[in-house]
Amino acid sequence: MSDAVRTVIVGAGGLGSVVGGYLAKAGYPVTLIARPAHVKAIRDSGLEIAAVDGRHLIREVQATDNPKTVTAADLLILTVKTYDTDEALKGVAHLSGRVRCALSLQNGVLKDRALGAVFGPESVIGAATMIGATLTGPGKVHYTAPSTTYVGEFDRRETDRVGAVAEMFDKAGLRIQAAADIRSVTWCKLNHILPSAGLSVLTRLEFHRVLKNRTLAALFVELTRECAQLAKAQGIPLDDFPGFEVKTVCEEPLEQAIAFVREYAQKIEAAGMTHVKISMLQDIERGKRTEVEEIIGYVVREAARLEIQVPKIDLIYRLVKGVSEAVRH
């Protein structure tokens, strides 16, 4: 891929708009596929991103609410909510054979299979991110949590296309790291996001406050360890990655693991990220559909398939599912 990499962001809400906006700001041709109101605002006034380093008004980015107007892409990035995956991919299915590289920054561990079914497994590379971003209005995004994005081949090879994506993100000022084992990263993110989302929804607390409280930090550790059993059963090693140090949380003695989680909360607080709320809690507060089935429900179903006991996760799942249903009725 050359410097003129044509990038298409499918489902440009908060996360997709930040990634696409920063890539466009760095000079890459980017097209956001988004909802009509967001597209109109971007076309009329540009994309406004409120970040920790100030406000950025990006006029270089293209936007459309009609996927059929996109005819090819060097890089396709999927950022829709997981429950919208099938519908979003139907909209860009005409690009099959015309996408050089595709990756997903969604939650969950089934996303890459869905991409491969449309564009071919050979076109897909693995990816995971902990970037936090919220769409605050048409054409406006709050970049709440700068964090690292990971990319890698599923067979662990070092390839030019992974290097090219890493170079793009780096030039755009987005933290990026090529991962030797992207499956480990993806499962570690799942191990992190499950307790983060579940406890945030049930407490309605900002993320750092969830981790700072000893009782909740202990439950965070216990939920992480239950979830980790699934990866272990499938031979997927869990490691420490900045932002989701799953190996430490799972392997340290309980009290040390709890202390580690609480120290992480202090780092978030010291960085001034005290306004951060996990996206599932944001969805609850807005009465929107959540990803409870695709994240927590998936783990419960997969644990049943593997005959692994996850009683705390099962309880969290039923509680969050109930809350999710209640706020939408």
Phi, psi and omega in degrees: 000137183267182179296337182266037181303124176274117184248134176242126177258115182265113181087059185275087169266228180296302183298309182298325180290322177296310181298310181295320180296315180292323177295318179295319179299330180277359175105002179275139176289118186232137172239125176266129170260115189215181179288153187307315183296320179294317180298313181300317181296319180294317180294322183282317191230358183091173179262122181257121180243120175267114184235174181296335181263016177118191181258138179239128174252114187250115181257349184286341187281139175267154180213145178212150173255007179240099183302335183294342179284347177272124186253343179193162178206136171284322180224125176246128181240122182264124184227015179288163171301147187302326182287348177262006186301308184301314181295318181295319181289330174300322182294334181245015181298335179294347179274358179305127183089352181238016176244121183283325182208133180232143176212158180239135175254020182282169172283168175089177184240005181258356187298321184289328177295319179296317177299316181297327180294332181266314187256355183094132182305329182292342181273349191260134168244156181279151179202154175205146180218154173243016176301136176249130180206147182228133174281113185265349179172170179305123179078005184232132182226140173255115179274091192279327187218092173298129181207181186271141170253140180244140176226152179181158175280147182291336179265011175073007179289151170269115185238160179297324184289324174295318178298323180292317178296317179299320179295320179299309181298318181298316179295331181277355181082020177257126182299133185214146177213131173283127184257133178294325180229090184291335176297320178298317179299314183298317179288326177295322177297318178299318179297332180274316187288332181298304178293327179298312182290313183300312182288327178295315180298316185284337180257339184063027183261153169300154190301316184295330180287329175297313184284335185284327181286130186297317181299315180288325177297320178296318179293324175303313180297315183295320178292320178300318182290324175296315181295324182298337179299328183292315178296317180300318181296336181257010176073024180260114182289142177254136186231186176258126175232142181307123181101335175212081182275073188291322181300314179298314181298327183274330191255338178290154172307149189309309183297324178290323178295319178297316179299322179298316180298318181291326176293325177297322177299320180295325178293319177298317181296316181295331179279359178080015183266050185274355180264356187289126173239138179300143187302327180294324176293320177302319178296319178299314182296334180264002181070024183264165175296145179249172178265027183302320181291320185283339180253290185285316179299322178300315181296319178298315181291320180292323177297319178297319179297321182272000181058046178249135181275124177226065187297321180290318178295321179300317179294315178301318180301312182294322178293311182293320177300316179297316179297317180300318179292319185295320184286346181261000181249000000 
